[in-house]
Amino acid sequence: MINVGIIGCGKIAALRHAPEFSANNGCRLVGFYDFVPFRAQALADQFDAKAFGSMQCLIDNVDAVSICTANNAHAAATIQALNCGRHVLCEKPMATTLKDCEDMAQAARAAGRVLMLGHDQLFMPVHQKARALIAAGAIGRPITFRTTFAHAGPESWTGTGNTWFFDKRRAAMGALGDLGIHKTDLIRFLLGEDIVRVNAVTATLNKTYPDGSPITVDDNAVCIYEMESGATGTMQVSWTSYGMAEDNSTRICGTEGTLHIMEDPALPLILETKDGARECWPPDALLPMEAHRIGTGVIDAFLSAVDGEPSPADSTSALRSMRAIFAAEESALTGRAITIRHYNHEEEYQ
């Protein structure tokens, strides 16, 4: 039985991590820590656990931790836990600087412990099925793609217009880091290859604080990604999609056909081939590969990784996705295309 603690007790901890750990028979949710004590106590009371007075005290009493803090605290908390020999599940984005991301991956390797990121898109059955179809050649060689993640903004999730998501000091990036990391990681997962060149535009077009002052991060971003194979496409993310349902769609066009992923809620996966054939998968045909998956599947995958199973959201893969995100940020700032250098496994940790 793995004893688990949660560091950071905001909405993602309360609505995702704590319920999924609590419902999982493979672990015991021991306790919570937050720099605002009453938040930790509230979750401890709800989940019959303990509120710890310091992060180190929590780390000392568990085998694994889940990092659910604001972005700027991810690296320090993760490295502290790894250096103490604990496994770590960290919320996305990995960290607020590339060096911090690299240091986190290095700390996991040095400690011989799991560092996994909460990239829940990789565990969605529709995306896992799409990846399998692409790998099997259902659309031939992928040529172009577009992937989108758009909603009305994080204040609809946090319940406050003063959310830390809007603060550059704590978040580092806006929609690009919040939503863009999901879709950047997803396109790498679906195509099975890395992004090697990025052109990007970011902007703060509409979001303001309650007093009317503009937020200090982007609320929209558009990236052009070139993959290792030469396949090229767009990644668009937005916090200003009002009056509509969340858009989490992807379309991938290949030499033999096209995959439509979550473009139609009634038919979340559609395969059309150039010979005129059309195959559709309704929601009830896209069930989790695991028979007893809990919630998003992220906690299940993390506990499996602790048991030695590979994870598509491990720190090495997450670092490669973050390189693309930081390249997009640089491209937007400089107006230039940015080429990404990816390292092989040995070079990564020299």
C-alpha positions as CSV (number, residue, x, y, z in Angstrom):
1,M,0.0,0.0,0.0
2,I,1.4,3.3,-1.1
3,N,1.0,6.2,1.3
4,V,0.3,9.5,-0.6
5,G,0.2,13.1,0.4
6,I,-1.0,16.2,-1.6
7,I,0.8,19.5,-1.6
8,G,-1.3,22.4,-2.6
9,C,-5.0,22.3,-1.8
10,G,-6.8,24.3,-4.5
11,K,-9.5,23.2,-7.0
12,I,-7.4,20.7,-8.9
13,A,-6.5,18.9,-5.6
14,A,-10.1,19.1,-4.3
15,L,-11.8,18.0,-7.5
16,R,-9.3,15.6,-9.2
17,H,-6.4,14.4,-7.1
18,A,-7.9,13.9,-3.7
19,P,-11.1,12.1,-4.9
20,E,-9.1,9.8,-7.3
21,F,-6.5,8.9,-4.8
22,S,-9.2,8.3,-2.1
23,A,-11.1,6.0,-4.4
24,N,-8.1,4.0,-5.4
25,N,-7.5,0.8,-3.5
26,G,-3.8,0.8,-4.4
27,C,-3.0,3.7,-2.1
28,R,-3.9,5.5,1.1
29,L,-4.4,9.2,1.1
30,V,-2.5,10.2,4.3
31,G,-2.7,14.0,4.3
32,F,-2.5,17.5,2.9
33,Y,-0.2,20.5,3.1
34,D,-1.0,24.0,1.9
35,F,0.7,27.3,2.8
36,V,-2.9,28.5,3.7
37,P,-3.6,26.1,6.6
38,F,-7.4,26.1,6.5
39,R,-7.4,24.8,2.9
40,A,-5.4,21.8,4.0
41,Q,-7.6,21.2,7.0
42,A,-10.7,21.4,4.9
43,L,-9.5,18.6,2.6
44,A,-8.2,16.6,5.5
45,D,-11.6,16.7,7.1
46,Q,-13.4,15.8,3.9
47,F,-11.1,12.9,3.1
48,D,-10.4,11.6,6.6
49,A,-6.8,12.5,6.5
50,K,-4.3,14.8,8.3
51,A,-3.4,18.4,7.7
52,F,0.4,18.8,8.0
53,G,2.0,22.0,9.3
54,S,4.9,21.9,6.8
55,M,5.7,20.4,3.4
56,Q,8.7,18.5,4.8
57,C,6.6,17.0,7.6
58,L,4.1,15.7,5.0
59,I,7.0,14.4,2.8
60,D,8.4,12.5,5.8
61,N,5.2,10.6,6.3
62,V,4.4,9.4,2.8
63,D,5.8,7.3,-0.1
64,A,4.6,9.6,-2.9
65,V,3.3,13.1,-3.3
66,S,1.1,15.0,-5.7
67,I,2.0,18.6,-6.4
68,C,-1.0,20.7,-6.9
69,T,0.5,24.2,-6.2
70,A,0.6,27.2,-8.5
71,N,3.1,26.8,-11.4
72,N,6.0,28.7,-9.8
73,A,6.1,26.3,-6.8
74,H,6.2,23.1,-8.9
75,A,10.0,22.8,-9.2
76,A,11.0,23.4,-5.6
77,A,8.3,21.1,-4.2
78,T,9.0,18.3,-6.7
79,I,12.8,18.4,-6.2
80,Q,12.5,18.5,-2.4
81,A,10.3,15.4,-2.5
82,L,12.5,13.5,-5.0
83,N,15.6,14.3,-3.0
84,C,13.8,12.7,-0.1
85,G,13.2,9.5,-2.1
86,R,9.5,10.1,-2.8
87,H,7.7,9.5,-6.1
88,V,6.0,12.6,-7.5
89,L,3.0,13.3,-9.6
90,C,3.1,17.0,-10.6
91,E,0.4,19.0,-12.2
92,K,1.0,20.7,-15.5
93,P,2.8,22.7,-16.7
94,M,6.0,21.1,-15.4
95,A,7.6,24.4,-14.3
96,T,8.0,28.0,-15.2
97,T,11.5,27.9,-16.7
98,L,13.2,25.3,-18.9
99,K,16.1,25.0,-16.4
100,D,13.6,24.1,-13.7
101,C,12.1,21.4,-15.9
102,E,15.5,20.0,-16.7
103,D,16.4,20.1,-13.0
104,M,13.2,18.2,-12.1
105,A,13.9,15.5,-14.7
106,Q,17.5,15.2,-13.5
107,A,16.4,14.9,-9.8
108,A,14.0,12.1,-10.7
109,R,16.8,10.2,-12.5
110,A,19.3,10.8,-9.7
111,A,16.8,9.6,-7.1
112,G,15.6,6.6,-9.1
113,R,12.0,7.7,-8.5
114,V,9.0,8.3,-10.7
115,L,8.2,11.8,-11.8
116,M,5.0,11.9,-13.8
117,L,3.0,14.9,-15.1
118,G,-0.7,15.3,-14.9
119,H,-1.2,15.2,-18.7
120,D,-4.7,13.7,-18.6
121,Q,-5.3,14.1,-22.3
122,L,-3.0,11.1,-22.9
123,F,-5.3,8.9,-20.9
124,M,-8.5,9.8,-22.6
125,P,-9.9,6.7,-24.4
126,V,-10.6,8.7,-27.6
127,H,-7.0,9.8,-27.8
128,Q,-5.6,6.4,-27.0
129,K,-7.8,4.9,-29.8
130,A,-6.7,7.6,-32.2
131,R,-3.1,7.0,-31.5
132,A,-3.5,3.3,-32.2
133,L,-5.3,4.0,-35.5
134,I,-2.5,6.3,-36.6
135,A,0.2,3.8,-35.6
136,A,-1.6,1.1,-37.5
137,G,-1.6,3.3,-40.7
138,A,-5.3,4.0,-40.8
139,I,-4.7,7.5,-42.3
140,G,-1.4,6.7,-44.0
141,R,1.5,9.1,-43.3
142,P,0.3,12.1,-41.3
143,I,0.7,15.3,-43.3
144,T,-1.2,18.1,-41.5
145,F,-3.1,18.6,-38.3
146,R,-4.9,21.2,-36.2
147,T,-5.5,20.9,-32.5
148,T,-7.5,23.2,-30.3
149,F,-8.3,23.8,-26.7
150,A,-10.6,26.7,-26.0
151,H,-12.9,27.7,-23.1
152,A,-14.0,30.8,-21.2
153,G,-11.0,30.9,-18.9
154,P,-9.7,29.6,-15.6
155,E,-11.9,31.9,-13.6
156,S,-14.8,29.6,-14.5
157,W,-12.9,26.8,-12.8
158,T,-11.4,28.7,-9.8
159,G,-14.5,30.8,-9.2
160,T,-12.5,34.1,-8.8
161,G,-11.4,36.7,-11.2
162,N,-8.3,37.3,-9.1
163,T,-7.0,33.8,-9.9
164,W,-3.2,33.1,-9.8
165,F,-3.6,31.9,-13.4
166,F,-3.6,35.6,-14.4
167,D,-0.4,36.5,-12.6
168,K,2.8,36.1,-14.6
169,R,4.9,35.8,-11.5
170,R,3.1,32.7,-10.4
171,A,1.9,31.2,-13.7
172,A,4.7,32.4,-16.1
173,M,2.3,31.9,-19.1
174,G,-1.4,32.1,-19.6
175,A,-3.4,30.0,-22.1
176,L,-0.1,28.9,-23.7
177,G,1.1,27.2,-20.6
178,D,-2.3,26.2,-19.2
179,L,-3.9,24.7,-22.3
180,G,-1.1,24.7,-24.8
181,I,1.0,22.1,-22.8
182,H,-2.0,19.7,-23.0
183,K,-2.3,19.9,-26.8
184,T,1.4,20.1,-27.4
185,D,1.9,16.9,-25.5
186,L,-1.1,15.4,-27.2
187,I,0.1,16.0,-30.7
188,R,3.4,14.4,-29.8
189,F,1.5,11.4,-28.3
190,L,-0.8,11.0,-31.3
191,L,1.9,11.2,-34.0
192,G,4.6,9.4,-32.0
193,E,7.3,12.1,-32.8
194,D,8.8,15.3,-31.6
195,I,8.2,18.9,-32.5
196,V,11.3,20.4,-34.1
197,R,10.3,23.9,-35.2
198,V,7.9,26.5,-33.9
199,N,6.3,29.7,-35.0
200,A,3.9,31.3,-32.5
201,V,1.8,34.4,-31.7
202,T,0.5,35.1,-28.2
203,A,-1.7,37.9,-27.1
204,T,-3.8,39.3,-24.2
205,L,-6.9,40.2,-26.1
206,N,-9.7,40.3,-23.6
207,K,-9.1,39.1,-20.1
208,T,-9.0,41.6,-17.2
209,Y,-8.9,41.5,-13.5
210,P,-12.2,42.5,-11.7
211,D,-11.0,46.1,-11.5
212,G,-10.6,46.2,-15.3
213,S,-6.8,46.1,-15.5
214,P,-5.4,43.7,-18.0
215,I,-4.0,40.4,-16.8
216,T,-0.2,39.9,-17.1
217,V,-0.2,36.7,-19.2
218,D,-1.6,35.7,-22.6
219,D,-5.2,34.7,-23.0
220,N,-4.8,33.4,-26.6
221,A,-2.0,31.6,-28.5
222,V,-1.6,30.2,-32.0
223,C,1.4,28.0,-32.8
224,I,2.6,26.4,-36.1
225,Y,4.4,23.1,-35.3
226,E,6.7,21.3,-37.6
227,M,7.3,17.6,-36.6
228,E,10.3,15.4,-37.2
229,S,8.6,13.7,-40.2
230,G,7.8,17.1,-41.8
231,A,4.2,16.9,-40.8
232,T,3.0,20.5,-40.0
233,G,0.0,21.9,-38.3
234,T,-1.5,24.4,-35.9
235,M,-2.1,24.4,-32.1
236,Q,-4.6,27.0,-31.0
237,V,-5.6,27.7,-27.4
238,S,-7.9,30.3,-25.9
239,W,-9.3,31.6,-22.7
240,T,-11.8,33.8,-24.5
241,S,-14.2,31.3,-26.1
242,Y,-17.5,32.6,-24.6
243,G,-21.0,31.3,-25.0
244,M,-19.9,27.9,-26.4
245,A,-19.0,24.5,-25.1
246,E,-15.3,23.7,-24.5
247,D,-13.5,22.9,-27.7
248,N,-10.9,20.1,-27.2
249,S,-10.8,19.0,-30.8
250,T,-8.1,17.7,-33.1
251,R,-8.0,16.8,-36.8
252,I,-5.2,14.9,-38.4
253,C,-4.9,14.5,-42.2
254,G,-2.8,11.8,-43.8
255,T,-2.0,10.4,-47.2
256,E,-4.8,7.9,-46.9
257,G,-7.5,9.7,-44.8
258,T,-8.4,11.9,-42.0
259,L,-9.2,11.5,-38.3
260,H,-11.7,13.8,-36.6
261,I,-11.2,13.7,-32.8
262,M,-13.8,15.3,-30.6
263,E,-15.2,17.5,-33.3
264,D,-18.7,16.0,-32.8
265,P,-19.8,15.3,-29.3
266,A,-22.1,12.5,-30.6
267,L,-19.3,10.9,-32.5
268,P,-16.0,11.7,-30.8
269,L,-13.9,9.8,-33.2
270,I,-14.5,9.6,-37.0
271,L,-12.2,8.1,-39.6
272,E,-12.7,9.0,-43.2
273,T,-10.5,7.5,-45.9
274,K,-9.9,8.6,-49.5
275,D,-11.7,5.6,-50.9
276,G,-14.9,7.0,-49.4
277,A,-15.2,4.8,-46.4
278,R,-16.3,6.3,-43.0
279,E,-16.1,4.7,-39.6
280,C,-17.4,6.3,-36.5
281,W,-17.0,5.6,-32.8
282,P,-19.8,6.9,-30.4
283,P,-18.8,7.6,-26.8
284,D,-19.9,4.2,-25.5
285,A,-17.5,2.5,-27.9
286,L,-14.6,4.4,-26.5
287,L,-14.1,2.9,-23.0
288,P,-10.9,3.0,-21.0
289,M,-8.5,0.2,-21.7
290,E,-8.3,-0.4,-17.9
291,A,-11.4,-2.2,-16.7
292,H,-11.6,-0.4,-13.4
293,R,-10.3,3.1,-14.3
294,I,-11.0,5.8,-11.7
295,G,-11.8,9.3,-13.0
296,T,-9.3,10.7,-15.5
297,G,-7.0,7.7,-15.2
298,V,-4.0,9.9,-14.2
299,I,-3.9,8.5,-10.6
300,D,-4.2,5.0,-11.9
301,A,-1.3,5.6,-14.3
302,F,0.8,7.2,-11.6
303,L,0.4,4.3,-9.2
304,S,1.2,1.9,-12.1
305,A,4.3,3.8,-12.8
306,V,5.4,3.5,-9.2
307,D,4.9,-0.2,-9.7
308,G,7.3,-0.1,-12.6
309,E,4.9,0.3,-15.6
310,P,5.9,2.8,-18.3
311,S,3.9,6.1,-18.5
312,P,3.5,8.3,-21.6
313,A,3.6,11.3,-19.2
314,D,7.0,10.6,-17.6
315,S,9.4,13.4,-17.0
316,T,11.5,12.8,-20.1
317,S,8.4,13.1,-22.4
318,A,7.1,16.1,-20.4
319,L,10.4,17.9,-20.8
320,R,10.3,17.5,-24.6
321,S,6.8,19.0,-24.6
322,M,7.9,21.9,-22.4
323,R,10.8,22.6,-24.8
324,A,8.2,23.2,-27.5
325,I,6.2,25.5,-25.2
326,F,9.2,27.6,-24.2
327,A,10.2,27.7,-27.9
328,A,6.7,29.0,-28.7
329,E,7.1,31.7,-26.0
330,E,10.4,32.7,-27.5
331,S,9.0,32.8,-31.0
332,A,6.1,35.0,-29.9
333,L,8.5,37.4,-28.2
334,T,11.0,37.6,-31.0
335,G,8.8,37.1,-34.1
336,R,11.2,34.4,-35.3
337,A,10.8,30.7,-35.9
338,I,12.5,28.7,-33.3
339,T,14.3,25.3,-33.9
340,I,14.2,22.9,-31.0
341,R,17.1,20.7,-30.2
342,H,16.1,17.4,-28.6
343,Y,18.7,15.3,-26.9
344,N,18.9,11.5,-26.8
345,H,18.5,9.8,-23.5
346,E,22.2,9.8,-22.7
347,E,22.8,13.4,-23.7
348,E,19.8,14.5,-21.7
349,Y,21.4,13.8,-18.4
350,Q,25.1,14.5,-18.9
